[in-house]
Amino acid sequence: MSGVWVFKNGVVRLVENPAAESMGTSTRRKVLVHLPSNEVISSYTVLEKKLSSLGWERYYDDPDLLQFHKRSTVHLISLPKDFNKFKSMHMFDIVVKNRNMFEVRDM
């Protein structure tokens, strides 16, 4: 994973192509892939099934977010309610919290 770490509005994030982002364009679209099935996650319904099979439980506390918690950990996955707003930072969060189960790929 290469790029530039950017601090903006109190949040640090990895920008893989800072030139394209500063111009408001994206060179490649990212997708989240479930490695055991090699399936691209195309909806929250599919993602929820995969996460449930790994022991993640759905939280219903915040109506604006889709949240999952795993009892055996302190981890919480928070996603925007609208799948169209599902960005690479959300994908990488899932990858980090589920080692060897998911991968982010360029489309």
MODELLER restraints for C-alpha pairs under 7 A, 6 or more apart:
rsr = mdl.restraints
at = mdl.atoms
rsr.add(forms.Gaussian(group=physical.xy_distance, feature=features.Distance(at['CA:2:A'], at['CA:16:A']), mean=6.16, stdev=0.5))
rsr.add(forms.Gaussian(group=physical.xy_distance, feature=features.Distance(at['CA:3:A'], at['CA:14:A']), mean=6.32, stdev=0.5))
rsr.add(forms.Gaussian(group=physical.xy_distance, feature=features.Distance(at['CA:3:A'], at['CA:15:A']), mean=5.47, stdev=0.5))
rsr.add(forms.Gaussian(group=physical.xy_distance, feature=features.Distance(at['CA:3:A'], at['CA:16:A']), mean=4.09, stdev=0.5))
rsr.add(forms.Gaussian(group=physical.xy_distance, feature=features.Distance(at['CA:3:A'], at['CA:17:A']), mean=6.36, stdev=0.5))
rsr.add(forms.Gaussian(group=physical.xy_distance, feature=features.Distance(at['CA:4:A'], at['CA:14:A']), mean=5.67, stdev=0.5))
rsr.add(forms.Gaussian(group=physical.xy_distance, feature=features.Distance(at['CA:4:A'], at['CA:15:A']), mean=5.20, stdev=0.5))
rsr.add(forms.Gaussian(group=physical.xy_distance, feature=features.Distance(at['CA:4:A'], at['CA:16:A']), mean=6.32, stdev=0.5))
rsr.add(forms.Gaussian(group=physical.xy_distance, feature=features.Distance(at['CA:4:A'], at['CA:18:A']), mean=6.97, stdev=0.5))
rsr.add(forms.Gaussian(group=physical.xy_distance, feature=features.Distance(at['CA:5:A'], at['CA:12:A']), mean=6.60, stdev=0.5))
rsr.add(forms.Gaussian(group=physical.xy_distance, feature=features.Distance(at['CA:5:A'], at['CA:13:A']), mean=5.57, stdev=0.5))
rsr.add(forms.Gaussian(group=physical.xy_distance, feature=features.Distance(at['CA:5:A'], at['CA:14:A']), mean=4.49, stdev=0.5))
rsr.add(forms.Gaussian(group=physical.xy_distance, feature=features.Distance(at['CA:5:A'], at['CA:15:A']), mean=6.07, stdev=0.5))
rsr.add(forms.Gaussian(group=physical.xy_distance, feature=features.Distance(at['CA:6:A'], at['CA:12:A']), mean=5.55, stdev=0.5))
rsr.add(forms.Gaussian(group=physical.xy_distance, feature=features.Distance(at['CA:6:A'], at['CA:13:A']), mean=5.47, stdev=0.5))
rsr.add(forms.Gaussian(group=physical.xy_distance, feature=features.Distance(at['CA:6:A'], at['CA:14:A']), mean=6.23, stdev=0.5))
rsr.add(forms.Gaussian(group=physical.xy_distance, feature=features.Distance(at['CA:6:A'], at['CA:15:A']), mean=6.71, stdev=0.5))
rsr.add(forms.Gaussian(group=physical.xy_distance, feature=features.Distance(at['CA:7:A'], at['CA:13:A']), mean=6.64, stdev=0.5))
rsr.add(forms.Gaussian(group=physical.xy_distance, feature=features.Distance(at['CA:20:A'], at['CA:26:A']), mean=5.72, stdev=0.5))
rsr.add(forms.Gaussian(group=physical.xy_distance, feature=features.Distance(at['CA:20:A'], at['CA:27:A']), mean=6.83, stdev=0.5))
rsr.add(forms.Gaussian(group=physical.xy_distance, feature=features.Distance(at['CA:28:A'], at['CA:106:A']), mean=6.05, stdev=0.5))
rsr.add(forms.Gaussian(group=physical.xy_distance, feature=features.Distance(at['CA:28:A'], at['CA:107:A']), mean=6.37, stdev=0.5))
rsr.add(forms.Gaussian(group=physical.xy_distance, feature=features.Distance(at['CA:29:A'], at['CA:106:A']), mean=5.77, stdev=0.5))
rsr.add(forms.Gaussian(group=physical.xy_distance, feature=features.Distance(at['CA:29:A'], at['CA:107:A']), mean=5.28, stdev=0.5))
rsr.add(forms.Gaussian(group=physical.xy_distance, feature=features.Distance(at['CA:30:A'], at['CA:88:A']), mean=6.20, stdev=0.5))
rsr.add(forms.Gaussian(group=physical.xy_distance, feature=features.Distance(at['CA:30:A'], at['CA:104:A']), mean=6.42, stdev=0.5))
rsr.add(forms.Gaussian(group=physical.xy_distance, feature=features.Distance(at['CA:30:A'], at['CA:105:A']), mean=5.53, stdev=0.5))
rsr.add(forms.Gaussian(group=physical.xy_distance, feature=features.Distance(at['CA:30:A'], at['CA:106:A']), mean=4.63, stdev=0.5))
rsr.add(forms.Gaussian(group=physical.xy_distance, feature=features.Distance(at['CA:30:A'], at['CA:107:A']), mean=5.62, stdev=0.5))
rsr.add(forms.Gaussian(group=physical.xy_distance, feature=features.Distance(at['CA:31:A'], at['CA:40:A']), mean=6.63, stdev=0.5))
rsr.add(forms.Gaussian(group=physical.xy_distance, feature=features.Distance(at['CA:31:A'], at['CA:104:A']), mean=5.63, stdev=0.5))
rsr.add(forms.Gaussian(group=physical.xy_distance, feature=features.Distance(at['CA:31:A'], at['CA:105:A']), mean=5.40, stdev=0.5))
rsr.add(forms.Gaussian(group=physical.xy_distance, feature=features.Distance(at['CA:31:A'], at['CA:106:A']), mean=6.36, stdev=0.5))
rsr.add(forms.Gaussian(group=physical.xy_distance, feature=features.Distance(at['CA:31:A'], at['CA:107:A']), mean=6.34, stdev=0.5))
rsr.add(forms.Gaussian(group=physical.xy_distance, feature=features.Distance(at['CA:32:A'], at['CA:40:A']), mean=5.83, stdev=0.5))
rsr.add(forms.Gaussian(group=physical.xy_distance, feature=features.Distance(at['CA:32:A'], at['CA:41:A']), mean=5.57, stdev=0.5))
rsr.add(forms.Gaussian(group=physical.xy_distance, feature=features.Distance(at['CA:32:A'], at['CA:91:A']), mean=5.97, stdev=0.5))
rsr.add(forms.Gaussian(group=physical.xy_distance, feature=features.Distance(at['CA:32:A'], at['CA:102:A']), mean=6.74, stdev=0.5))
rsr.add(forms.Gaussian(group=physical.xy_distance, feature=features.Distance(at['CA:32:A'], at['CA:103:A']), mean=5.81, stdev=0.5))
rsr.add(forms.Gaussian(group=physical.xy_distance, feature=features.Distance(at['CA:32:A'], at['CA:104:A']), mean=4.67, stdev=0.5))
rsr.add(forms.Gaussian(group=physical.xy_distance, feature=features.Distance(at['CA:32:A'], at['CA:105:A']), mean=6.49, stdev=0.5))
rsr.add(forms.Gaussian(group=physical.xy_distance, feature=features.Distance(at['CA:33:A'], at['CA:39:A']), mean=5.48, stdev=0.5))
rsr.add(forms.Gaussian(group=physical.xy_distance, feature=features.Distance(at['CA:33:A'], at['CA:40:A']), mean=4.40, stdev=0.5))
rsr.add(forms.Gaussian(group=physical.xy_distance, feature=features.Distance(at['CA:33:A'], at['CA:41:A']), mean=5.83, stdev=0.5))
rsr.add(forms.Gaussian(group=physical.xy_distance, feature=features.Distance(at['CA:33:A'], at['CA:102:A']), mean=5.46, stdev=0.5))
rsr.add(forms.Gaussian(group=physical.xy_distance, feature=features.Distance(at['CA:33:A'], at['CA:103:A']), mean=5.20, stdev=0.5))
rsr.add(forms.Gaussian(group=physical.xy_distance, feature=features.Distance(at['CA:33:A'], at['CA:104:A']), mean=6.17, stdev=0.5))
rsr.add(forms.Gaussian(group=physical.xy_distance, feature=features.Distance(at['CA:34:A'], at['CA:40:A']), mean=6.37, stdev=0.5))
rsr.add(forms.Gaussian(group=physical.xy_distance, feature=features.Distance(at['CA:34:A'], at['CA:41:A']), mean=6.92, stdev=0.5))
rsr.add(forms.Gaussian(group=physical.xy_distance, feature=features.Distance(at['CA:34:A'], at['CA:101:A']), mean=5.93, stdev=0.5))
rsr.add(forms.Gaussian(group=physical.xy_distance, feature=features.Distance(at['CA:34:A'], at['CA:102:A']), mean=4.59, stdev=0.5))
rsr.add(forms.Gaussian(group=physical.xy_distance, feature=features.Distance(at['CA:34:A'], at['CA:103:A']), mean=6.67, stdev=0.5))
rsr.add(forms.Gaussian(group=physical.xy_distance, feature=features.Distance(at['CA:35:A'], at['CA:101:A']), mean=5.29, stdev=0.5))
rsr.add(forms.Gaussian(group=physical.xy_distance, feature=features.Distance(at['CA:35:A'], at['CA:102:A']), mean=5.29, stdev=0.5))
rsr.add(forms.Gaussian(group=physical.xy_distance, feature=features.Distance(at['CA:35:A'], at['CA:103:A']), mean=6.68, stdev=0.5))
rsr.add(forms.Gaussian(group=physical.xy_distance, feature=features.Distance(at['CA:36:A'], at['CA:101:A']), mean=6.59, stdev=0.5))
rsr.add(forms.Gaussian(group=physical.xy_distance, feature=features.Distance(at['CA:41:A'], at['CA:47:A']), mean=6.00, stdev=0.5))
rsr.add(forms.Gaussian(group=physical.xy_distance, feature=features.Distance(at['CA:43:A'], at['CA:83:A']), mean=6.59, stdev=0.5))
rsr.add(forms.Gaussian(group=physical.xy_distance, feature=features.Distance(at['CA:44:A'], at['CA:83:A']), mean=6.61, stdev=0.5))
rsr.add(forms.Gaussian(group=physical.xy_distance, feature=features.Distance(at['CA:55:A'], at['CA:70:A']), mean=6.04, stdev=0.5))
rsr.add(forms.Gaussian(group=physical.xy_distance, feature=features.Distance(at['CA:56:A'], at['CA:68:A']), mean=5.84, stdev=0.5))
rsr.add(forms.Gaussian(group=physical.xy_distance, feature=features.Distance(at['CA:56:A'], at['CA:69:A']), mean=5.38, stdev=0.5))
rsr.add(forms.Gaussian(group=physical.xy_distance, feature=features.Distance(at['CA:56:A'], at['CA:70:A']), mean=4.54, stdev=0.5))
rsr.add(forms.Gaussian(group=physical.xy_distance, feature=features.Distance(at['CA:57:A'], at['CA:68:A']), mean=5.28, stdev=0.5))
rsr.add(forms.Gaussian(group=physical.xy_distance, feature=features.Distance(at['CA:57:A'], at['CA:69:A']), mean=5.26, stdev=0.5))
rsr.add(forms.Gaussian(group=physical.xy_distance, feature=features.Distance(at['CA:57:A'], at['CA:70:A']), mean=6.08, stdev=0.5))
rsr.add(forms.Gaussian(group=physical.xy_distance, feature=features.Distance(at['CA:58:A'], at['CA:67:A']), mean=5.86, stdev=0.5))
rsr.add(forms.Gaussian(group=physical.xy_distance, feature=features.Distance(at['CA:58:A'], at['CA:68:A']), mean=4.49, stdev=0.5))
rsr.add(forms.Gaussian(group=physical.xy_distance, feature=features.Distance(at['CA:58:A'], at['CA:69:A']), mean=6.48, stdev=0.5))
rsr.add(forms.Gaussian(group=physical.xy_distance, feature=features.Distance(at['CA:59:A'], at['CA:67:A']), mean=5.16, stdev=0.5))
rsr.add(forms.Gaussian(group=physical.xy_distance, feature=features.Distance(at['CA:59:A'], at['CA:68:A']), mean=5.53, stdev=0.5))
rsr.add(forms.Gaussian(group=physical.xy_distance, feature=features.Distance(at['CA:59:A'], at['CA:69:A']), mean=6.86, stdev=0.5))
rsr.add(forms.Gaussian(group=physical.xy_distance, feature=features.Distance(at['CA:64:A'], at['CA:80:A']), mean=6.88, stdev=0.5))
rsr.add(forms.Gaussian(group=physical.xy_distance, feature=features.Distance(at['CA:64:A'], at['CA:81:A']), mean=5.75, stdev=0.5))
rsr.add(forms.Gaussian(group=physical.xy_distance, feature=features.Distance(at['CA:65:A'], at['CA:78:A']), mean=6.31, stdev=0.5))
rsr.add(forms.Gaussian(group=physical.xy_distance, feature=features.Distance(at['CA:65:A'], at['CA:79:A']), mean=5.60, stdev=0.5))
rsr.add(forms.Gaussian(group=physical.xy_distance, feature=features.Distance(at['CA:65:A'], at['CA:80:A']), mean=5.00, stdev=0.5))
rsr.add(forms.Gaussian(group=physical.xy_distance, feature=features.Distance(at['CA:65:A'], at['CA:81:A']), mean=4.88, stdev=0.5))
rsr.add(forms.Gaussian(group=physical.xy_distance, feature=features.Distance(at['CA:66:A'], at['CA:78:A']), mean=5.82, stdev=0.5))
rsr.add(forms.Gaussian(group=physical.xy_distance, feature=features.Distance(at['CA:66:A'], at['CA:79:A']), mean=5.02, stdev=0.5))
rsr.add(forms.Gaussian(group=physical.xy_distance, feature=features.Distance(at['CA:66:A'], at['CA:80:A']), mean=6.11, stdev=0.5))
rsr.add(forms.Gaussian(group=physical.xy_distance, feature=features.Distance(at['CA:66:A'], at['CA:81:A']), mean=5.45, stdev=0.5))
rsr.add(forms.Gaussian(group=physical.xy_distance, feature=features.Distance(at['CA:67:A'], at['CA:76:A']), mean=6.88, stdev=0.5))
rsr.add(forms.Gaussian(group=physical.xy_distance, feature=features.Distance(at['CA:67:A'], at['CA:77:A']), mean=5.43, stdev=0.5))
rsr.add(forms.Gaussian(group=physical.xy_distance, feature=features.Distance(at['CA:67:A'], at['CA:78:A']), mean=4.51, stdev=0.5))
rsr.add(forms.Gaussian(group=physical.xy_distance, feature=features.Distance(at['CA:67:A'], at['CA:79:A']), mean=6.20, stdev=0.5))
rsr.add(forms.Gaussian(group=physical.xy_distance, feature=features.Distance(at['CA:68:A'], at['CA:76:A']), mean=5.73, stdev=0.5))
rsr.add(forms.Gaussian(group=physical.xy_distance, feature=features.Distance(at['CA:68:A'], at['CA:77:A']), mean=5.08, stdev=0.5))
rsr.add(forms.Gaussian(group=physical.xy_distance, feature=features.Distance(at['CA:68:A'], at['CA:78:A']), mean=6.72, stdev=0.5))
rsr.add(forms.Gaussian(group=physical.xy_distance, feature=features.Distance(at['CA:69:A'], at['CA:75:A']), mean=6.15, stdev=0.5))
rsr.add(forms.Gaussian(group=physical.xy_distance, feature=features.Distance(at['CA:69:A'], at['CA:76:A']), mean=4.78, stdev=0.5))
rsr.add(forms.Gaussian(group=physical.xy_distance, feature=features.Distance(at['CA:69:A'], at['CA:77:A']), mean=6.52, stdev=0.5))
rsr.add(forms.Gaussian(group=physical.xy_distance, feature=features.Distance(at['CA:77:A'], at['CA:94:A']), mean=6.95, stdev=0.5))
rsr.add(forms.Gaussian(group=physical.xy_distance, feature=features.Distance(at['CA:79:A'], at['CA:86:A']), mean=6.91, stdev=0.5))
rsr.add(forms.Gaussian(group=physical.xy_distance, feature=features.Distance(at['CA:79:A'], at['CA:90:A']), mean=6.54, stdev=0.5))
rsr.add(forms.Gaussian(group=physical.xy_distance, feature=features.Distance(at['CA:80:A'], at['CA:86:A']), mean=6.39, stdev=0.5))
rsr.add(forms.Gaussian(group=physical.xy_distance, feature=features.Distance(at['CA:91:A'], at['CA:104:A']), mean=6.54, stdev=0.5))
rsr.add(forms.Gaussian(group=physical.xy_distance, feature=features.Distance(at['CA:92:A'], at['CA:104:A']), mean=6.79, stdev=0.5))
rsr.add(forms.Gaussian(group=physical.xy_distance, feature=features.Distance(at['CA:95:A'], at['CA:102:A']), mean=5.20, stdev=0.5))
rsr.add(forms.Gaussian(group=physical.xy_distance, feature=features.Distance(at['CA:95:A'], at['CA:103:A']), mean=5.98, stdev=0.5))
